[in-house]
């Protein structure tokens, strides 16, 4: 009877926390977010300018990063930014999902926000892997947006160019009328395949013990680092949990992607390439895509403003899949910036459980209608930055581009992290081989112990 009573108390606590967080954060979700029309917006490597009709003939002012780096793609106006932002996968607190094993919890409300921001970063990596950066959700602009009037000071009535054309900088090709029907059929087929892939990616993050990257699985991997359901998780710990989740995923579509986590702010290039190369027999190899996660600290107790240019530079890269970060006591998924404010998605909104095993489950609650902005000054120094590389050649190019950003934004002798040739073992002759089944190596455990004492505590 005593155990039953404890379970009932725990359930009441979780219901109270869900109600409290909904009340606390639902008004934040509806609060208007204002964007300047005179400054460009960067979103995961794409640059947008919020022009009104009167400004369409005026060349846009390009940001410093857009001018200095050819990799920044100049896209279009506010509607295109909205479509792009809303297309990113939004993963938030959920309630009334299947009970987490070993606990009475049926919600992560109040404690799971860093796991959710980690899921969002991984989801963006999978979007790039399966759909590409140019993909957007066709229904993105159909989501009700409570602050649609706050995007610019003028209503934008028409797009300056089609979204697809603006991403490539090319004019739409003229198609002979005899080919229109065939083109329409192919487009419909492509759209159907893309939508199926979009839905499949979301289903991998469903709140069920059976999903690859759902909360239940992530918590199981977290147990090996001493974390339990209901505990707080820091950005560095979540990076290693994501690595293990991808390594253990058995879905055939996920065999072509892996995750590498930097050790002590160092990316060992040979170790990354080893993870990417798959032997296919007869001495031939096939490249895997890789998501590189780098836990870093942007200062001591508070974020050092000298790192602002580093964060801007990282979010301007086409390889970037976002940042697991936040401000003290709250974790956010950072995806872009305007001026000195970061653009993010907030997981602190408790939504009802969605059964992703049902055919045609609703997608709306997995897409955020309104971006939020936060001053860089408020950012907590503990964070994990993420990058996606499609193959070994892509990784080599990415390491060069990222190194340029690190050098350009570093006022001190040493950058926040580095890329070095060789394997980690080449630099540490005292290390001993570890069991590949372990979640963390001995060196990683030491690093995580340090990170865990520095990470922000989440409510």
C-alpha positions in Angstrom: 0.0 0.0 0.0 2.9 2.3 0.8 4.4 2.0 -2.7 1.0 2.6 -4.2 0.6 5.7 -2.2 4.0 6.9 -3.3 3.0 6.3 -6.9 -0.1 8.4 -6.5 1.8 11.2 -4.9 4.3 11.1 -7.8 1.5 11.2 -10.3 -0.1 14.2 -8.6 3.2 15.9 -8.6 3.7 15.4 -12.3 0.2 16.6 -13.1 0.8 19.7 -11.0 4.1 20.3 -12.8 2.4 19.9 -16.2 -0.3 22.4 -15.3 2.2 24.9 -13.9 4.5 24.7 -16.9 1.6 25.0 -19.3 0.4 28.1 -17.5 4.0 29.5 -17.3 5.0 28.9 -20.9 1.9 29.0 -22.9 1.7 32.7 -22.7 5.4 32.9 -23.7 4.5 30.9 -26.9 1.9 33.4 -27.7 4.0 36.5 -27.0 4.9 38.4 -30.1 8.5 38.3 -31.3 9.6 41.3 -33.2 12.2 41.2 -36.0 14.0 44.2 -37.5 13.4 44.9 -41.1 16.8 46.5 -41.5 19.0 43.6 -40.3 19.5 40.2 -42.0 18.4 37.0 -40.2 20.6 33.9 -40.3 18.9 30.5 -39.9 21.1 27.4 -40.0 23.3 28.7 -42.9 20.7 30.7 -44.8 20.4 34.4 -44.8 17.0 36.2 -45.0 16.1 39.9 -45.5 12.7 41.1 -44.3 11.7 43.4 -47.1 8.4 45.1 -47.7 7.0 45.7 -51.2 8.5 49.2 -51.2 11.9 47.8 -50.5 11.9 45.2 -53.2 13.9 47.3 -55.6 16.5 48.2 -53.0 19.5 45.8 -52.7 19.6 44.2 -49.2 22.3 45.0 -46.7 24.3 41.9 -46.3 25.5 40.7 -42.9 29.3 40.6 -42.2 29.2 36.8 -42.2 27.2 36.7 -45.5 29.8 39.0 -47.1 32.9 37.2 -45.8 31.7 33.7 -46.4 30.5 32.4 -49.8 28.9 29.4 -48.0 26.1 31.6 -46.7 23.1 31.2 -49.0 21.1 34.4 -49.6 17.5 33.5 -49.6 14.3 35.6 -49.7 11.9 37.5 -47.5 9.8 37.0 -44.4 7.4 34.4 -45.8 10.3 32.3 -46.9 11.9 32.6 -43.5 8.7 31.6 -41.8 8.3 28.6 -44.1 11.9 27.6 -43.4 11.7 28.0 -39.6 8.3 26.3 -39.2 9.6 23.3 -41.2 12.2 22.5 -38.5 11.1 19.8 -36.2 9.9 21.0 -32.8 10.0 18.6 -29.8 8.6 19.7 -26.5 7.5 18.4 -23.2 4.7 15.8 -23.5 2.3 14.4 -21.0 0.3 11.2 -20.7 2.8 9.1 -22.6 3.5 5.4 -21.6 5.1 5.2 -18.2 8.9 5.4 -18.1 10.3 2.1 -16.8 11.5 2.3 -13.2 9.5 5.4 -12.4 5.9 6.7 -12.1 6.6 9.4 -14.7 4.2 9.8 -17.7 5.5 13.2 -18.6 8.9 14.9 -18.9 7.5 18.3 -17.9 9.9 20.2 -15.7 13.0 18.1 -16.3 13.4 16.9 -19.9 14.1 20.1 -21.8 17.8 19.4 -22.6 16.8 15.9 -23.9 14.2 17.7 -26.1 16.7 20.2 -27.4 19.1 17.4 -28.2 16.3 15.6 -30.1 15.7 18.8 -32.1 19.4 19.0 -33.1 19.4 15.3 -34.1 16.2 15.8 -36.0 17.7 18.6 -38.0 20.7 16.4 -38.9 18.3 13.7 -40.1 16.4 16.3 -42.2 19.6 17.3 -43.9 20.5 13.6 -44.4 17.3 12.5 -45.9 15.7 15.6 -47.3 18.4 18.2 -47.7 18.6 21.8 -46.6 16.3 23.1 -49.4 13.4 21.0 -48.2 10.4 22.7 -46.5 7.2 21.3 -45.2 4.4 22.2 -47.8 1.9 22.8 -45.0 4.2 25.0 -42.9 2.4 28.3 -43.5 -1.0 26.7 -42.8 -0.1 26.5 -39.1 -2.0 29.1 -37.1 0.5 31.9 -36.1 -0.5 34.1 -33.2 2.1 36.7 -34.0 1.9 36.8 -37.8 1.6 40.6 -37.8 4.9 41.0 -35.9 7.2 39.7 -38.6 7.5 43.1 -40.3 6.0 46.5 -40.0 4.3 46.0 -43.4 2.3 43.1 -44.7 4.2 41.2 -47.4 1.7 40.4 -50.1 3.8 38.6 -52.5 7.1 36.7 -52.7 10.0 38.2 -54.7 10.7 34.8 -56.2 9.6 31.2 -55.7 11.2 29.6 -52.6 12.9 26.9 -54.5 14.4 29.3 -57.0 15.7 31.7 -54.3 17.6 28.8 -52.6 19.7 28.3 -55.8 19.7 31.8 -57.1 18.5 30.5 -60.4 15.4 31.6 -62.5 12.6 29.1 -62.8 13.2 27.1 -66.0 10.7 27.4 -68.8 8.9 24.1 -69.3 7.3 23.2 -72.6 3.5 22.8 -72.2 3.7 19.2 -73.5 5.9 18.4 -70.5 3.8 20.1 -67.8 1.7 17.0 -67.0 4.7 14.8 -66.7 6.6 17.3 -64.5 3.5 17.7 -62.3 3.3 14.0 -61.9 7.0 13.7 -60.9 6.6 16.7 -58.5 3.7 15.0 -56.9 5.6 11.7 -56.5 8.6 13.6 -55.1 6.3 15.5 -52.7 4.7 12.3 -51.6 8.1 10.6 -50.9 9.4 13.7 -49.0 6.3 13.8 -46.9 6.6 10.1 -46.1 10.2 10.7 -45.1 9.3 13.8 -43.0 6.7 11.7 -41.1 9.1 8.8 -40.6 11.8 11.1 -39.1 9.2 12.5 -36.6 8.0 9.0 -35.8 11.6 8.1 -34.6 11.2 10.7 -31.9 7.8 9.5 -30.6 7.3 9.1 -26.8 7.3 5.3 -26.8 9.7 2.7 -25.6 9.8 1.3 -29.1 11.1 4.4 -31.0 14.8 4.9 -31.8 15.3 8.4 -30.4 12.2 8.8 -28.2 12.6 10.0 -24.6 12.3 6.4 -23.2 15.3 5.2 -25.2 17.4 8.2 -24.4 16.8 7.8 -20.7 17.9 4.1 -20.9 21.2 5.2 -22.4 21.5 8.0 -19.8 21.3 5.4 -17.0 24.8 4.3 -18.0 26.1 7.7 -17.1 24.3 7.7 -13.8 21.2 9.7 -15.0 17.7 8.7 -14.3 14.2 9.8 -15.4 13.5 13.1 -13.6 17.1 14.1 -13.3 18.5 17.1 -15.1 20.8 16.5 -18.1 23.5 18.8 -19.3 24.4 19.5 -23.0 27.6 17.4 -22.9 25.8 14.4 -21.4 23.0 14.6 -24.0 25.6 14.7 -26.8 26.9 11.3 -25.7 23.4 9.9 -25.2 22.6 10.9 -28.8 25.8 9.2 -30.0 24.8 6.0 -28.3 21.2 6.2 -29.6 22.3 6.5 -33.2 24.9 3.7 -32.8 22.2 1.4 -31.4 19.5 2.3 -33.9 18.5 -0.8 -35.9 16.3 0.8 -38.5 17.8 0.0 -42.0 17.4 3.7 -43.1 19.7 4.8 -40.2 22.7 2.6 -41.1 24.2 5.3 -43.2 24.7 7.8 -40.5 26.8 8.0 -37.3 27.6 10.5 -34.5 31.0 11.6 -33.3 31.4 13.5 -30.0 34.6 15.7 -29.6 36.9 14.9 -26.7 38.2 17.8 -24.6 37.2 20.3 -27.3 39.2 18.4 -29.9 37.9 16.7 -33.1 40.4 14.0 -34.1 40.0 13.8 -37.9 41.1 10.2 -38.3 38.6 9.0 -35.7 35.8 10.8 -37.5 36.8 9.3 -40.9 37.1 5.8 -39.3 33.5 6.2 -38.1 32.4 7.3 -41.6 34.1 4.5 -43.6 32.1 1.2 -44.0 33.8 -1.8 -45.5 31.7 -3.3 -48.3 34.1 -6.2 -49.0 36.8 -6.6 -51.7 38.7 -3.7 -50.0 36.1 -1.2 -51.1 34.5 1.3 -48.7 31.4 3.3 -48.6 31.1 6.7 -46.7 28.7 7.2 -43.9 27.3 10.6 -43.0 28.4 12.0 -39.6 26.9 14.4 -37.1 29.7 16.0 -35.1 28.9 17.2 -31.6 31.2 19.5 -29.7 30.5 20.3 -26.1 32.0 23.7 -25.3 31.9 26.3 -22.6 31.6 30.0 -23.6 33.0 31.5 -20.4 33.0 31.0 -16.6 29.9 31.6 -14.6 28.5 33.8 -17.4 28.9 33.8 -21.1 31.8 35.9 -22.4 30.6 38.4 -25.0 33.8 37.8 -26.9 32.3 34.5 -28.1 29.3 36.2 -29.8 31.1 36.3 -33.2 31.9 32.6 -32.8 28.2 31.7 -32.2 27.2 33.8 -35.1 29.8 32.3 -37.4 28.8 28.7 -36.4 25.1 29.4 -37.0 26.0 30.9 -40.4 27.5 27.7 -41.7 25.5 25.4 -44.0 27.0 22.4 -42.0 25.5 23.6 -38.7 22.6 21.7 -37.2 22.1 24.0 -34.3 23.2 24.4 -30.7 22.0 22.6 -27.6 22.1 25.4 -25.1 19.8 27.8 -23.3 19.9 30.3 -20.4 20.3 29.3 -16.7 17.6 26.9 -15.7 16.1 26.6 -19.2 17.4 24.7 -22.3 16.7 26.0 -25.8 17.6 24.8 -29.3 19.4 27.7 -31.0 19.0 27.8 -34.8 19.9 31.3 -35.9 20.3 35.0 -35.0 19.5 38.6 -35.8 22.0 41.2 -34.7 23.0 40.2 -31.1 19.9 38.1 -30.4 19.7 34.4 -30.8 16.7 32.7 -32.5 15.5 29.5 -30.8 12.8 26.9 -30.4 11.6 26.4 -26.8 10.7 22.9 -25.5 9.0 24.2 -22.4 5.5 23.8 -23.7 3.7 20.7 -22.5 1.6 19.1 -25.2 -0.5 15.9 -25.2 1.0 12.6 -26.2 0.8 11.7 -29.9 0.8 8.1 -30.9 3.2 8.1 -33.9 2.5 4.4 -34.6 -0.9 5.4 -36.0 -1.0 6.0 -39.8 -1.3 9.7 -40.7 -0.8 10.9 -37.1 -1.2 14.7 -36.8 2.0 16.6 -37.6 1.1 20.1 -36.4 2.3 19.8 -32.8 5.8 18.9 -34.1 6.3 22.3 -35.8 6.7 25.6 -34.0 4.6 28.4 -35.4 6.6 31.2 -33.7 10.3 31.7 -33.4 11.6 33.3 -30.2 14.6 35.7 -29.7 16.9 36.0 -26.7 19.9 38.3 -26.1 23.2 36.6 -26.4 24.1 38.0 -23.0 21.5 35.7 -21.4 23.0 32.5 -22.9 24.3 30.0 -20.4 28.0 29.2 -21.2 27.5 25.4 -21.3 26.4 24.2 -24.8 27.0 21.6 -27.5 27.3 22.7 -31.1 26.4 20.3 -33.9 27.5 19.8 -37.6 26.4 17.5 -40.3 28.7 16.1 -43.1 27.4 13.9 -45.8 30.6 12.0 -46.5 34.4 12.1 -46.0 34.9 14.8 -48.6 32.2 16.9 -47.0 33.8 16.5 -43.6 37.1 17.7 -45.0 35.5 20.8 -46.4 33.5 21.4 -43.3 36.5 21.2 -41.0 38.2 23.9 -43.2 35.1 26.2 -43.0 34.7 25.7 -39.3 38.4 26.3 -38.6 38.1 29.6 -40.5 35.2 30.6 -38.2 37.2 29.5 -35.1 40.2 31.6 -36.2 38.2 34.6 -37.2 36.2 34.7 -34.0 39.0 33.9 -31.6 40.6 36.9 -29.9 42.8 34.6 -27.8 45.7 32.4 -28.8 43.6 29.2 -28.6 40.2 28.7 -30.2 37.2 27.1 -28.4 37.9 23.8 -30.1 40.2 22.4 -32.8 40.5 19.9 -35.6 43.7 17.8 -35.4 45.1 15.1 -37.6 45.3 11.5 -36.4 43.5 9.5 -33.7 42.9 10.4 -30.1 45.1 7.6 -29.0 48.0 9.1 -30.9 48.0 12.0 -28.4 47.6 9.9 -25.3 49.9 6.9 -24.9 48.7 6.2 -21.4 45.1 5.4 -22.4 43.8 1.9 -22.5 41.3 0.4 -24.9 37.7 0.5 -23.7 34.7 -1.7 -24.3 32.8 -0.4 -27.3 29.6 -1.3 -25.6 30.3 1.3 -22.8 28.4 4.5 -23.2 31.5 6.5 -22.2 35.2 5.8 -22.4 37.3 6.5 -19.3 38.5 9.8 -20.7 35.0 10.8 -21.6 33.8 9.9 -18.1 36.4 12.3 -16.6 35.4 15.0 -19.0 31.7 14.5 -18.3 32.3 14.6 -14.5 33.8 18.0 -15.1 31.0 19.1 -17.4 28.3 17.8 -15.0 29.6 20.1 -12.2 29.4 23.1 -14.6 26.2 22.5 -16.5 23.2 24.6 -15.7 20.5 23.1 -13.5 17.1 22.7 -15.3 13.8 23.2 -13.5 
